[in-house]
Amino acid sequence: MKRLLVGLILVLSAAASGLLMQASRASSSFSQEIPKEGKEQPKKVKLDADSLDDKWGEVAFDHESHTLKNYTPDGKTTGTCVECHHTDQPKENLKSPLVTSERKVVLTAEVLKDAAAGPVKICRGCHLQAGDESKALPVITKDGKQLKLDNEVAYHTNCFACHDAAIKARPDLATKISGSDPKGCVKCHIAK
């Protein structure tokens, strides 16, 4: 009986280990480690991997689909780099509340092919984690409240603007993507 119990424990442990390794491979195949700045476009990344929210974790963001497919609100064209990477355009192109410009030309995949072109920063290059006071963050007014543009506020502001516009233009998307509807978090975030 004891030998049977030990054997059963070993078999179950091996099965659990196999499942964990498979889940780990599936998770890592979705994203790639993203450097603080670079010139290569990632395919899929995890946003907000260190979220401080006690209910919602990371977002599996498909960068490739957002840049190569017709993911603009009207669904008719591909998006531009500066829709998210807003600092990568000339200062005269910036619209409030954006103020930081780090490029004299609008960022495109073609621009990055030039050896002299500077790398693209990730969001965290400027938008720090909530509570990180190592540098001053811009402040915006939203719904009558002053908010520091930390990474969470920046992600949500940017993503909601595009997703809300897409849902308004194409209501059928409401079942697939989330906008500012607070019940839609699970459409993007992994629950903790």
MITORMAR-751948 format. One line per 4 residues: their letters; for each residue x, y, z of N, C-alpha, C. Coordinates in steps of 0.1 Angstrom, whole numbers, plus 5000, padded with zeros to 4 digits. Layout:
<rs>
a = X:Y:Z:X:Y:Z:X:Y:Z | ...
</rs>
This chain:
<rs>
mkrl = 5008:4988:5000:5000:5000:5000:5009:5013:5000 | 5019:5012:5008:5028:5024:5009:5035:5026:4996 | 5040:5015:4990:5046:5016:4977:5037:5022:4966 | 5024:5018:4966:5014:5023:4957:5012:5038:4959
lvgl = 5012:5042:4972:5010:5056:4975:5022:5065:4970 | 5034:5060:4972:5046:5067:4968:5046:5068:4953 | 5043:5057:4946:5042:5057:4931:5032:5067:4926 | 5020:5067:4932:5010:5076:4928:5015:5091:4930
ilvl = 5021:5094:4941:5027:5107:4944:5037:5111:4933 | 5046:5101:4929:5056:5104:4919:5049:5107:4906 | 5040:5099:4902:5033:5101:4889:5026:5115:4889 | 5019:5118:4900:5012:5131:4900:5022:5142:4900
saaa = 5033:5141:4907:5043:5152:4907:5049:5154:4893 | 5051:5143:4886:5057:5144:4872:5047:5150:4863 | 5034:5147:4865:5024:5153:4856:5022:5168:4859 | 5023:5171:4872:5022:5186:4876:5034:5193:4870
sgll = 5046:5187:4871:5058:5194:4866:5056:5196:4851 | 5052:5186:4844:5050:5187:4830:5040:5198:4826 | 5029:5199:4833:5019:5210:4831:5025:5223:4833 | 5032:5225:4844:5038:5238:4848:5048:5242:4837
mqas = 5057:5232:4832:5066:5236:4822:5059:5240:4809 | 5048:5233:4805:5041:5236:4793:5035:5250:4795 | 5029:5253:4806:5023:5266:4808:5033:5277:4808 | 5045:5274:4813:5056:5284:4813:5061:5287:4799
rass = 5062:5276:4791:5066:5278:4777:5055:5286:4769 | 5042:5283:4772:5031:5291:4765:5032:5305:4769 | 5034:5308:4782:5035:5322:4786:5046:5329:4780 | 5058:5322:4780:5070:5329:4775:5070:5330:4760
sfsq = 5062:5322:4753:5061:5323:4739:5053:5335:4735 | 5045:5340:4744:5036:5352:4741:5045:5364:4742 | 5054:5365:4750:5061:5377:4752:5076:5375:4750 | 5083:5387:4748:5097:5386:4748:5103:5397:4757
eipk = 5115:5395:4762:5121:5405:4771:5123:5417:4763 | 5118:5428:4768:5120:5441:4760:5130:5450:4767 | 5140:5454:4760:5150:5463:4766:5144:5477:4769 | 5150:5485:4777:5145:5498:4780:5144:5507:4767
egke = 5152:5504:4757:5151:5511:4744:5157:5502:4734 | 5152:5503:4721:5157:5495:4711:5152:5499:4697 | 5158:5492:4687:5154:5495:4673:5146:5484:4667 | 5145:5473:4674:5137:5461:4668:5123:5461:4674
qpkk = 5113:5460:4665:5100:5459:4670:5097:5446:4677 | 5091:5446:4689:5088:5433:4695:5075:5428:4688 | 5073:5415:4689:5061:5409:4684:5050:5409:4694 | 5052:5404:4706:5043:5403:4717:5050:5406:4730
vkld = 5043:5414:4738:5049:5418:4751:5039:5418:4762 | 5045:5417:4774:5036:5418:4786:5037:5433:4791 | 5026:5439:4792:5026:5453:4798:5021:5451:4812 | 5026:5460:4820:5021:5461:4834:5024:5448:4842
adsl = 5035:5441:4839:5038:5429:4845:5040:5430:4860 | 5044:5442:4865:5045:5444:4879:5034:5453:4885 | 5022:5451:4880:5011:5459:4884:5010:5459:4899 | 5007:5470:4905:5004:5471:4920:4990:5469:4923
ddkw = 4981:5467:4913:4967:5465:4915:4966:5451:4922 | 4957:5450:4932:4956:5437:4939:4947:5427:4931 | 4940:5432:4921:4930:5424:4914:4935:5420:4900 | 4941:5430:4893:4944:5429:4879:4959:5429:4876
geva = 4964:5419:4868:4978:5418:4865:4981:5423:4851 | 4991:5416:4845:4997:5420:4833:4987:5420:4821 | 4991:5427:4810:4983:5427:4798:4992:5420:4787 | 4986:5410:4780:4993:5404:4769:4990:5413:4757
fdhe = 5000:5421:4753:4999:5430:4742:5005:5425:4730 | 4997:5424:4719:5002:5419:4706:5007:5432:4698 | 5019:5435:4699:5025:5447:4693:5024:5445:4677 | 5027:5433:4673:5027:5430:4659:5014:5433:4652
shtl = 5003:5428:4658:4990:5430:4653:4986:5445:4653 | 4990:5452:4664:4986:5466:4665:4994:5475:4655 | 5005:5470:4650:5013:5478:4640:5011:5473:4626 | 5007:5461:4624:5007:5456:4610:4993:5453:4605
knyt = 4983:5453:4614:4969:5450:4609:4961:5463:4610 | 4949:5463:4605:4941:5475:4605:4934:5477:4618 | 4942:5481:4628:4938:5483:4641:4934:5498:4645 | 4933:5506:4636:4928:5520:4639:4914:5519:4642
pdgk = 4908:5530:4649:4894:5529:4653:4885:5526:4642 | 4887:5531:4630:4878:5528:4619:4880:5514:4612 | 4891:5508:4616:4895:5494:4611:4899:5494:4596 | 4903:5506:4591:4906:5506:4577:4921:5508:4574
ttgt = 4929:5512:4584:4943:5514:4582:4951:5509:4594 | 4964:5508:4592:4973:5504:4603:4975:5517:4611 | 4978:5515:4624:4981:5526:4633:4996:5531:4630 | 4998:5543:4636:5012:5548:4634:5019:5546:4647
cvec = 5032:5546:4647:5041:5544:4659:5038:5554:4669 | 5036:5567:4665:5034:5578:4675:5021:5578:4682 | 5012:5569:4678:4999:5568:4686:5002:5563:4700 | 5012:5555:4701:5017:5551:4715:5030:5557:4718
hhtd = 5040:5557:4709:5053:5562:4712:5053:5577:4708 | 5046:5585:4717:5043:5599:4713:5055:5608:4714 | 5066:5604:4721:5078:5613:4721:5085:5612:4708 | 5082:5602:4700:5090:5600:4687:5084:5607:4675
qpke = 5082:5620:4677:5077:5629:4667:5082:5643:4670 | 5082:5652:4660:5086:5665:4662:5077:5673:4672 | 5083:5682:4679:5076:5689:4690:5063:5696:4684 | 5064:5701:4672:5053:5708:4666:5041:5699:4663
nlks = 5043:5686:4663:5032:5676:4661:5025:5673:4673 | 5030:5676:4685:5025:5672:4698:5012:5679:4700 | 5002:5672:4706:4989:5678:4710:4988:5676:4725 | 4982:5686:4732:4981:5686:4746:4974:5673:4751
plvt = 4978:5667:4761:4987:5671:4771:5002:5667:4769 | 5005:5662:4757:5018:5658:4754:5028:5669:4752 | 5040:5668:4758:5049:5679:4758:5064:5674:4754 | 5066:5662:4755:5080:5657:4753:5082:5652:4739
serk = 5092:5657:4732:5096:5653:4719:5110:5649:4719 | 5113:5638:4713:5127:5633:4713:5132:5630:4699 | 5124:5633:4689:5128:5630:4675:5124:5642:4666 | 5132:5644:4656:5129:5655:4646:5120:5651:4635
vvlt = 5119:5638:4633:5110:5632:4623:5100:5622:4630 | 5089:5620:4623:5079:5610:4629:5085:5596:4628 | 5084:5589:4639:5089:5575:4639:5081:5566:4630 | 5088:5558:4622:5082:5548:4614:5092:5536:4614
aevl = 5087:5525:4609:5096:5513:4608:5108:5517:4598 | 5105:5524:4588:5116:5529:4579:5126:5537:4586 | 5122:5546:4594:5131:5555:4601:5141:5547:4610 | 5136:5536:4616:5145:5528:4624:5155:5520:4617
kdaa = 5153:5518:4604:5163:5511:4595:5176:5520:4594 | 5175:5533:4595:5186:5542:4594:5195:5540:4606 | 5208:5537:4603:5218:5534:4614:5219:5546:4623 | 5217:5558:4618:5218:5570:4627:5206:5573:4635
agpv = 5195:5566:4633:5182:5568:4640:5184:5563:4655 | 5179:5571:4664:5179:5568:4678:5169:5556:4681 | 5171:5549:4692:5162:5538:4695:5149:5544:4701 | 5140:5535:4702:5126:5538:4707:5126:5534:4722
kicr = 5121:5542:4731:5120:5539:4745:5107:5532:4748 | 5108:5523:4758:5095:5517:4763:5088:5527:4771 | 5076:5525:4774:5068:5534:4782:5074:5537:4796 | 5080:5527:4802:5086:5529:4815:5099:5538:4814
gchl = 5104:5541:4802:5115:5550:4801:5111:5564:4807 | 5099:5567:4806:5094:5580:4812:5083:5578:4822 | 5074:5569:4820:5062:5568:4829:5066:5557:4839 | 5070:5562:4851:5074:5553:4862:5063:5546:4868
qagd = 5066:5536:4876:5056:5528:4884:5050:5538:4894 | 5038:5536:4897:5032:5544:4908:5040:5543:4921 | 5042:5554:4927:5050:5554:4940:5065:5556:4937 | 5070:5555:4925:5084:5557:4922:5085:5573:4920
eska = 5092:5579:4930:5093:5593:4930:5108:5598:4925 | 5115:5589:4917:5128:5592:4914:5130:5603:4903 | 5119:5606:4897:5118:5618:4888:5104:5623:4887 | 5103:5636:4884:5090:5642:4883:5082:5637:4871
lpvi = 5070:5634:4873:5061:5630:4863:5051:5641:4859 | 5047:5641:4846:5038:5651:4842:5024:5648:4849 | 5016:5659:4851:5003:5657:4857:4993:5662:4847 | 4982:5654:4846:4971:5657:4838:4958:5659:4846
tkdg = 4948:5665:4841:4935:5666:4847:4926:5657:4840 | 4920:5648:4848:4911:5638:4842:4899:5637:4851 | 4887:5639:4846:4874:5639:4854:4875:5648:4866 | 4882:5660:4864:4883:5669:4875:4894:5666:4885
kqlk = 4901:5655:4883:4912:5651:4893:4925:5653:4886 | 4935:5657:4895:4949:5658:4890:4955:5644:4892 | 4961:5639:4881:4967:5626:4881:4981:5627:4876 | 4990:5620:4883:5004:5619:4878:5003:5609:4866
ldne = 5011:5611:4856:5011:5602:4844:5021:5591:4846 | 5018:5583:4857:5026:5571:4859:5023:5561:4848 | 5029:5549:4848:5027:5540:4837:5013:5535:4836 | 5006:5533:4847:4993:5528:4847:4983:5538:4841
vayh = 4984:5550:4845:4976:5561:4840:4979:5563:4825 | 4992:5563:4821:4996:5565:4807:4990:5553:4798 | 4992:5541:4803:4986:5529:4795:4971:5531:4793 | 4964:5533:4804:4950:5534:4804:4945:5545:4795
tncf = 4951:5557:4797:4947:5569:4789:4949:5566:4774 | 4960:5560:4770:4963:5558:4756:4954:5546:4751 | 4953:5535:4758:4945:5524:4753:4931:5527:4752 | 4925:5533:4763:4911:5537:4763:4907:5546:4752
achd = 4915:5556:4749:4912:5566:4739:4910:5558:4726 | 4919:5549:4722:4918:5542:4709:4907:5532:4710 | 4906:5524:4721:4896:5514:4721:4882:5520:4722 | 4880:5531:4730:4867:5537:4730:4862:5542:4716
aaik = 4872:5548:4709:4869:5553:4695:4866:5541:4686 | 4873:5530:4688:4870:5518:4679:4856:5513:4682 | 4853:5512:4695:4839:5506:4699:4828:5516:4694 | 4831:5529:4695:4821:5538:4690:4819:5537:4674
arpd = 4830:5535:4667:4829:5534:4653:4824:5520:4648 | 4828:5510:4656:4824:5496:4653:4819:5489:4665 | 4806:5491:4669:4801:5485:4681:4803:5470:4683 | 4804:5463:4673:4806:5448:4674:4819:5445:4681
latk = 4828:5455:4682:4841:5452:4689:4839:5452:4704 | 4828:5457:4709:4826:5457:4724:4827:5444:4730 | 4825:5433:4723:4826:5420:4729:4840:5415:4729 | 4849:5421:4721:4863:5416:4719:4873:5425:4727
isgs = 4871:5438:4727:4881:5446:4733:4874:5455:4744 | 4882:5460:4753:4877:5468:4764:4881:5483:4762 | 4872:5492:4765:4875:5506:4765:4875:5510:4780 | 4870:5521:4782:4870:5527:4796:4859:5520:4805
dpkg = 4851:5511:4800:4841:5504:4808:4849:5496:4819 | 4846:5500:4832:4853:5493:4842:4850:5478:4843 | 4840:5473:4837:4837:5459:4837:4845:5451:4827 | 4853:5458:4818:4860:5452:4807:4874:5449:4810
cvkc = 4879:5450:4823:4893:5448:4826:4898:5434:4821 | 4889:5424:4823:4893:5410:4820:4896:5408:4805 | 4891:5417:4797:4894:5415:4782:4908:5418:4779 | 4915:5426:4787:4929:5429:4785:4938:5423:4796
hiak = 4934:5424:4808:4942:5420:4820:4941:5406:4823 | 4951:5400:4829:4950:5387:4835:4947:5389:4849 | 4937:5382:4854:4933:5384:4868:4943:5378:4877 | 4946:5384:4889:4955:5379:4898:4949:5368:4907
</rs>
